[in-house]
């Protein structure tokens, strides 16, 4: 269905995330992957969804020229905890600090997606509230040592062991926490 709708587009996913790439395959979208290196730096005054909107837009701006049929899709995800953005951890110590900070608390997982062609540019976003149980240091170390979550915002993947044992509740889209608000993206693509 979506595949037919996107027949006239050359869909480009600008993401190295294996999870986002799998979502596109699961949606039966024909796409190519193109990556551009950018520094993911945003103005300090931005908060929450404004950060991911800014970064997904920044990623799309790295593609200065598009062909007429190109549809570029970029995305960014952060964890928002107590007024601070948690991105990808630098190392195991950073991952431990993040997970320890989220233990027993709620946080928001925010994802923005930028759709860009030669005729339009639009950003959509989604926010999911995740509640962690109290995590023991042993559980955190076990997860970091066995799952190496260094490519994930907030140092965790909901679809991995820590999600199975550590998440008490989610309010909103599960898939948004994995890395893409698939339901919102589908709706936008069907409306093209």
PyMOL commands that set and color helices and strands:
alter all, ss='L'
color gray80, all
select helices_A, chain A and resi 2-5+18-26+49-61+92-102+137-147+161-166+174-178+182-190
alter helices_A, ss='H'
color red, helices_A
select strands_A, chain A and resi 10-13+31-33+70-81+84-86+106-116+121-132+167-171
alter strands_A, ss='S'
color yellow, strands_A
deselect
rebuild
show_as cartoon
